[in-house]
Amino acid sequence: MKKILCILISLCVTAGVVSLAACGGDNNANASVYNILAIYEPDERTVTGTVDFDYYNSTDNELSDLKFNLYGNAFRENAKLKPVSQTYENKAYYAGKSYGGMEITGVENCAGWTVAGADENILIVNLPEPVYPDERVKVTISYTLTLAQVNHRTGVTEKTVNLGNFYPVLCAYTREGFMECPYYYCGDPFVSECANYNVTLDYPAEYTAASSGKAVSETETNGRKKGNYKLDGARDFAFVLSKDFQVLTENADGVEVKYYYLNDNNAQTSLSAAAESLKYFSNTFGKYSYPSLSVVQTGFCYGGMEFPALTMIASGLDSDNNVYTIVHENAHQWWYAMVGSDQMNNAWQDEGLAEYSTLMFFENNPSYGFTRTGLVNSATNAYRAYFTVYSQLKDEVDTSMTRNLKDYPSEFEYNNITYNKGLIMFDMLRKSVGDEKFAAGLKSYFENNKGKIASADDLCGCFIKSGTDLEGFFKSFLEGKVLI
């Protein structure tokens, strides 16, 4: 995710890591499968859905329960955790405070179910019989999602409908069991394993749907559309709907790139940035996995948000920020969608790497006006300003990078630690090992962890194994001991 208000861009141009289970890869017959039917009703602001979930047990343990994250419940009126910080409330709630929620209306093929978790954010499904390793079990979950009027991942905006996290999502499995993800407003509180998706969306015909998956079929009857979409090897699935979309399309190395925009005087430049960055990242890190990519301008209180094969870009950004955000969110197709990480405890691992990948693209595409020197200086100046301010307020400033999202006291600190310090770390790493070893390390990281949830050790190890003594380098950054 990109938080433009807190990240300065310039035209000056581990310890405690959980070992997470591997995900199903592309077209993996052993992946879990989500078969989803969702019906959107604009007057009620509801999505009524059914998830036929076919679970494949890729763990080493027999399981008696399955746990699902109910991200939609973050927007209910009595939520303990606010989905939006006070800083962004006015920008998010454009029509005043608004609420929603996700109600589970039934679960079939189970011995029982409950809604639990730290903030009514977890659905626990008790299985009739244990499911053993390499076995499958099917459950059917029925739910109703009520959408708040909010410029956020899930909500009705002024001109769009954002359907991110619109269904119950299986919790990733760790050595401690299923990993529950409370909806903290700092960062992206999502850790998901890859699965195959078959999604049908029923919605009013006056809307255009941008989707994670490529449309397999679409019908229109009695003023409503029904589209069927498929996507394999994905951590989640999202839609954005609007009556006002204009659409441009470009082919990028066989991938259909679509730019859905509301008001962009430089739409062709935005589409070119999306297509060119996809080709650059494919050539630099490894081939893009999905058949299509939707880049979608929408109501959003931050700069942008990544989903597999779909990125949300906040409407109203100026031209430079719009292009920068498109490239940053596209980088997340590699460092989030295809190679996952523990965003709850190591947010720097995808955000810092996405920021540095963005720098690499602009460094090699100077026509957009950004330079490596300018971006590194911007991040360094912002980080030093943060450190100076906090040094005056506190006896000791915590600059550690490995920490849970709940341990960030503000988005200001989160952004400087994950984005700015992350970019600085990767630039210093590149200077230490040289361009060739740095590029090889990122290629190795992608190849070895595609379709998985990589640990911080997996990332660091791709550079350490090159023979360079980097253990101390990573430790000093991650533990907050390095001086910048």
C-alpha positions in Angstrom: 0.0 0.0 0.0 1.2 3.5 -0.7 0.4 6.4 1.7 1.1 9.4 -0.4 0.4 12.0 2.3 3.1 10.5 4.5 5.7 9.5 1.9 7.7 12.4 0.3 8.8 11.8 -3.2 11.1 14.2 -5.0 11.6 15.2 -8.6 15.2 16.1 -7.7 14.7 13.8 -8.6 15.5 -12.1 12.3 14.6 -12.6 15.2 11.0 -13.8 16.1 10.1 -14.7 12.5 7.4 -17.4 12.1 7.9 -20.1 9.6 5.0 -20.0 7.3 3.6 -22.8 5.2 4.0 -22.9 1.5 1.1 -21.8 -0.7 -0.2 -23.5 -3.8 1.5 -22.2 -6.9 0.1 -21.4 -10.3 -2.5 -24.0 -11.5 -1.4 -26.2 -8.6 -3.8 -29.2 -8.3 -3.1 -29.3 -4.6 -4.2 -25.7 -3.9 -7.3 -24.8 -2.0 -10.1 -23.5 -4.1 -12.6 -20.6 -3.5 -15.8 -20.9 -5.5 -17.6 -17.7 -4.7 -21.0 -16.3 -5.8 -21.5 -12.7 -4.7 -24.5 -10.4 -5.4 -24.1 -6.7 -5.0 -27.2 -4.5 -4.2 -26.4 -0.8 -4.4 -29.5 0.4 -2.6 -28.8 -1.6 0.5 -25.0 -1.3 0.0 -24.7 -5.1 0.5 -22.9 -8.0 -0.9 -24.7 -11.3 -0.3 -22.3 -14.2 -0.9 -21.7 -17.9 -0.7 -18.2 -19.4 -0.5 -17.9 -23.0 -1.5 -14.4 -23.6 0.0 -12.4 -26.7 -1.0 -9.6 -26.8 1.5 -6.3 -28.7 0.8 -4.3 -29.5 3.9 -0.8 -28.6 2.9 0.4 -28.6 6.5 2.1 -31.4 8.4 -0.7 -31.6 11.0 -4.2 -33.0 11.2 -6.7 -30.2 11.6 -10.1 -30.2 13.4 -10.9 -26.6 12.7 -10.5 -24.0 10.0 -10.2 -20.3 10.7 -11.1 -17.4 8.4 -10.4 -13.7 8.6 -13.6 -11.6 8.5 -12.0 -8.3 7.3 -15.4 -6.8 6.6 -16.2 -6.7 10.3 -13.6 -4.0 10.8 -16.1 -1.4 9.7 -18.9 -2.3 12.1 -20.0 0.4 14.5 -18.8 -1.2 17.8 -15.4 -2.4 16.4 -12.7 -2.3 19.0 -10.0 -1.4 16.4 -10.5 1.5 14.2 -10.0 0.7 10.5 -9.0 4.3 9.8 -6.8 6.5 11.9 -7.9 9.9 13.1 -5.4 11.5 10.6 -7.3 10.0 7.6 -10.9 10.0 9.0 -12.0 13.1 7.1 -10.6 11.9 3.9 -12.0 8.4 4.3 -15.5 9.2 5.6 -16.5 11.7 2.9 -20.2 11.8 4.0 -19.6 11.5 7.7 -19.1 8.4 9.8 -20.5 5.3 8.2 -20.5 1.7 9.3 -20.7 -1.8 7.8 -20.0 -5.3 8.8 -19.8 -9.0 7.8 -22.6 -11.3 9.1 -22.1 -15.0 8.8 -25.6 -16.4 8.0 -24.7 -20.1 7.9 -21.9 -22.7 7.5 -22.6 -26.1 5.9 -20.7 -29.4 6.2 -19.4 -28.6 9.7 -19.8 -29.7 13.3 -20.4 -26.1 14.4 -19.1 -22.6 13.9 -18.4 -19.4 16.0 -17.3 -15.8 15.3 -14.5 -15.0 17.7 -11.1 -13.3 17.6 -9.8 -10.1 19.1 -12.4 -8.0 17.4 -15.1 -10.4 16.0 -12.7 -10.8 13.1 -12.4 -14.6 13.0 -14.8 -17.3 11.9 -14.0 -20.7 13.4 -15.4 -23.7 11.6 -15.4 -27.0 13.5 -15.0 -29.9 11.0 -17.1 -33.1 11.3 -13.9 -35.1 11.1 -10.2 -34.1 11.1 -8.6 -33.4 7.8 -5.2 -34.9 7.5 -2.1 -33.8 5.6 -2.6 -33.9 1.8 -6.4 -34.5 2.2 -9.2 -32.2 1.3 -12.4 -31.0 3.0 -15.2 -28.8 1.7 -17.3 -26.3 3.7 -19.9 -23.8 2.5 -20.1 -20.3 4.1 -23.0 -17.9 3.6 -22.6 -14.3 4.5 -23.8 -10.8 4.1 -21.4 -7.9 3.8 -22.7 -4.4 4.5 -20.5 -1.7 3.0 -19.7 1.5 4.8 -19.6 4.7 2.8 -15.8 5.1 3.0 -12.8 5.6 0.7 -11.1 2.4 1.7 -10.3 -1.1 0.6 -13.9 -2.2 1.3 -16.6 0.3 0.9 -18.8 2.5 -1.3 -16.9 5.6 -2.4 -18.3 8.7 -4.2 -17.9 7.2 -7.7 -16.9 3.5 -7.1 -17.5 0.4 -5.1 -14.3 -1.1 -3.6 -14.6 -4.8 -3.0 -11.3 -5.8 -1.4 -11.5 -8.4 1.4 -15.2 -8.9 0.5 -15.4 -12.6 1.6 -14.1 -14.8 4.4 -10.4 -15.5 3.8 -8.7 -18.5 5.2 -6.0 -17.6 7.8 -2.5 -18.5 6.8 -1.1 -21.5 8.8 2.1 -21.1 10.9 3.9 -23.3 13.3 1.7 -21.8 16.0 -1.5 -22.6 14.1 -3.7 -20.4 12.0 -2.6 -16.8 12.0 -5.3 -14.4 13.0 -5.0 -10.9 11.5 -6.7 -8.1 13.5 -7.5 -5.1 11.3 -4.9 -2.5 12.4 -5.1 0.8 10.6 -1.3 0.9 10.3 -0.1 -1.1 7.3 -1.7 -4.0 5.5 -2.9 -6.6 8.1 -3.2 -9.4 5.6 -1.3 -12.7 5.5 -2.9 -15.2 3.1 -1.9 -18.4 1.4 -2.3 -18.8 -2.3 -5.4 -20.5 -3.7 -7.3 -20.9 -6.9 -10.4 -18.7 -7.5 -13.6 -19.1 -9.4 -15.7 -16.1 -8.7 -19.1 -15.1 -10.0 -20.3 -11.5 -9.4 -23.9 -10.5 -10.0 -24.3 -6.7 -10.2 -26.4 -3.9 -11.8 -25.8 -3.6 -15.6 -24.9 0.1 -15.4 -21.7 -0.7 -13.6 -18.4 -1.7 -15.2 -16.4 -4.2 -13.2 -12.6 -4.2 -12.8 -11.5 -7.6 -11.5 -8.5 -9.5 -10.2 -9.3 -12.4 -12.5 -9.8 -12.4 -16.2 -13.5 -12.7 -17.3 -14.4 -16.1 -18.5 -18.0 -15.2 -19.3 -20.4 -12.3 -18.9 -24.2 -12.2 -19.4 -26.8 -9.5 -19.0 -30.4 -10.1 -18.1 -33.1 -7.8 -16.7 -30.8 -4.9 -16.0 -28.1 -7.0 -14.3 -24.8 -8.5 -15.3 -23.3 -11.8 -14.1 -19.6 -12.2 -14.7 -17.5 -15.2 -14.0 -13.8 -14.7 -13.3 -10.9 -17.1 -12.6 -7.5 -16.6 -11.1 -5.1 -19.3 -10.0 -2.2 -19.0 -7.5 -3.6 -15.9 -5.8 -3.6 -14.7 -2.2 -6.9 -12.9 -2.5 -9.3 -11.5 -5.0 -10.9 -8.1 -5.5 -13.3 -6.0 -7.6 -13.9 -2.3 -8.2 -17.2 -1.3 -9.7 -18.2 2.1 -11.2 -20.7 3.7 -13.5 -18.0 6.2 -14.6 -15.0 4.2 -15.7 -13.2 4.9 -18.9 -10.9 2.1 -20.0 -7.6 1.9 -21.9 -5.9 -1.4 -22.7 -2.4 -2.4 -23.7 -0.6 -5.7 -24.2 2.6 -6.2 -22.2 4.5 -9.3 -23.0 1.2 -11.2 -23.5 -0.4 -9.8 -20.4 -3.6 -7.7 -20.9 -3.1 -4.5 -18.9 -6.3 -2.4 -18.4 -6.4 1.0 -16.9 -9.8 1.9 -15.5 -9.9 5.7 -14.8 -12.3 8.3 -13.7 -10.5 11.5 -14.4 -6.9 11.4 -15.8 -5.7 14.0 -18.3 -2.6 11.8 -18.8 -4.3 8.5 -19.0 -2.1 7.2 -21.8 1.0 8.0 -19.7 -0.5 6.2 -16.7 -1.2 3.1 -18.8 2.3 3.2 -20.3 3.8 3.3 -16.8 1.7 0.3 -15.8 2.6 -1.7 -18.9 6.3 -0.7 -18.9 6.8 -1.4 -15.2 5.2 -4.9 -15.6 7.6 -5.7 -18.4 10.6 -4.3 -16.4 9.7 -6.3 -13.2 9.1 -9.5 -15.2 12.6 -9.1 -16.9 14.3 -8.1 -13.7 12.8 -10.4 -11.0 10.8 -13.2 -12.8 7.8 -13.7 -15.0 4.5 -12.2 -14.1 2.1 -15.1 -13.3 -1.3 -13.8 -14.1 -3.0 -13.4 -17.5 -4.2 -9.8 -16.8 -3.6 -6.8 -14.7 -6.3 -4.2 -13.8 -5.0 -0.8 -12.7 -8.0 1.0 -11.2 -8.5 4.7 -10.3 -10.9 4.8 -7.3 -11.9 6.5 -4.1 -9.2 5.7 -1.6 -7.9 7.6 1.4 -4.3 6.5 0.9 -2.2 6.5 -2.3 -2.9 3.0 -3.5 -3.5 -0.6 -2.6 -2.4 -3.9 -4.0 -4.4 -7.1 -4.7 -3.3 -9.9 -7.0 -3.7 -8.8 -10.6 -5.5 -5.6 -9.5 -4.2 -2.4 -8.0 -6.3 0.5 -6.5 -4.9 3.9 -7.3 -6.4 6.9 -5.4 -8.3 9.3 -7.6 -7.3 12.9 -7.3 -3.5 12.3 -7.2 -1.4 14.7 -9.3 0.2 13.3 -12.4 3.6 12.5 -10.8 2.1 10.8 -7.7 -0.3 8.9 -9.9 2.5 7.4 -12.0 4.7 6.7 -9.0 1.8 5.0 -7.2 1.0 2.8 -10.2 4.6 1.6 -10.4 4.8 1.0 -6.6 1.6 -1.0 -6.5 2.7 -3.0 -9.6 5.9 -3.9 -7.7 3.6 -5.5 -5.1 2.5 -8.1 -7.7 6.0 -9.5 -7.1 6.5 -8.6 -3.5 3.1 -9.5 -2.0 1.0 -11.3 -4.6 3.5 -13.8 -6.1 6.0 -13.8 -3.2 4.2 -13.4 0.1 5.6 -12.3 3.5 4.4 -11.8 7.0 3.0 -8.3 6.7 1.9 -8.3 10.3 5.4 -8.6 11.7 7.7 -7.6 8.9 6.0 -4.9 6.9 9.3 -3.7 5.6 9.8 -6.9 3.7 7.2 -6.1 1.0 6.9 -2.3 1.4 10.6 -1.6 1.5 11.2 -3.9 -1.4 8.3 -2.5 -3.4 9.7 1.0 -2.8 13.1 0.0 -4.0 11.8 -1.9 -7.0 10.0 1.3 -7.9 13.3 3.2 -7.7 14.9 0.6 -9.9 12.2 1.1 -12.6 12.5 4.8 -12.7 16.3 4.6 -12.6 16.0 2.6 -15.9 13.2 4.7 -17.3 14.4 8.3 -16.9 11.7 9.8 -19.1 9.3 9.8 -16.1 11.6 12.3 -14.3 12.5 10.4 -11.1 16.2 9.5 -10.4 17.8 7.1 -8.0 19.7 9.9 -6.3 16.5 12.0 -5.9 14.5 9.1 -4.5 17.2 8.0 -2.1 17.8 11.5 -0.9 14.0 12.1 -0.4 13.7 8.9 1.7 16.8 9.8 3.7 15.7 13.3 4.4 12.3 12.2 5.4 13.7 9.5 7.7 16.2 11.8 9.4 13.4 14.4 9.9 11.3 11.7 11.6 14.2 10.6 13.8 15.0 14.2 14.8 11.4 14.9 15.8 11.0 11.7 17.7 14.4 12.2 19.4 13.1 15.5 20.9 9.9 13.8 22.1 11.3 10.6 23.5 14.4 9.5 25.5 14.9 6.6 23.1 13.6 6.2 19.5 12.6 2.7 18.4 13.9 2.3 14.9 13.6 -1.5 14.8 12.0 -2.9 11.6 10.8 -6.2 12.9 7.7 -5.5 14.9 4.0 -6.2 14.8 1.7 -3.6 13.2 0.1 -2.9 16.6 3.4 -1.7 18.0 3.6 1.2 15.6 2.3 4.2 17.6 1.5 6.2 14.4 1.4 6.0 10.6 4.1 8.6 10.5 6.5 6.1 12.3 5.2 3.1 10.3 5.9 4.9 7.0 9.4 6.0 7.9 10.4 2.6 9.2 8.9 0.4 6.5 9.0 2.6 3.3 11.8 5.0 3.8 14.2 3.0 6.0 13.4 0.0 3.8 14.4 1.8 0.7 17.6 3.1 2.3 18.5 -0.4 3.5 18.1 -1.9 0.0 20.1 0.9 -1.6 23.0 0.4 0.9 22.8 -3.4 0.4 23.1 -2.8 -3.4 26.1 -0.6 -2.9 27.7 -3.3 -0.6 27.3 -6.3 -2.9 27.3 -4.6 -6.3 24.6 -4.4 -9.0 25.1 -7.9 -10.3 24.9 -9.7 -7.0 22.0 -7.5 -5.9 20.0 -8.4 -9.1 20.9 -12.0 -8.7 19.7 -12.0 -5.1 16.3 -10.6 -6.0 15.9 -13.1 -8.8 16.8 -16.0 -6.4 14.4 -14.6 -3.8 11.6 -14.6 -6.4 12.3 -18.0 -7.8 12.7 -19.7 -4.5 9.7 -18.2 -2.8 7.1 -17.7 -5.6 3.7 -19.0 -4.3 5.0 -19.1 -0.7 5.0 -16.9 2.3 8.7 -16.0 2.7 10.3 -15.2 6.0 12.7 -12.4 6.5 15.5 -15.0 6.7 14.5 -16.2 3.3 15.0 -12.7 1.9 18.3 -12.0 3.7 19.6 -15.5 2.9 19.4 -14.9 -0.8 22.1 -12.2 -0.4 24.1 -13.8 2.5 24.6 -17.0 0.5 26.5 -14.9 -2.2 29.5 -15.1 0.1 29.4 -11.6 1.4 29.4 -11.1 5.1 25.9 -9.5 5.5 24.6 -10.9 8.8 25.7 -7.9 10.7 24.4 -5.5 8.0 20.8 -6.9 8.2 20.9 -7.2 12.0 21.9 -3.6 12.4 19.0 -2.4 10.2 16.3 -4.8 11.5 17.2 -4.3 15.2 17.4 -0.5 14.8 21.1 -0.2 15.6 22.3 1.4 12.4 22.8 5.2 12.1 21.5 6.8 9.0 
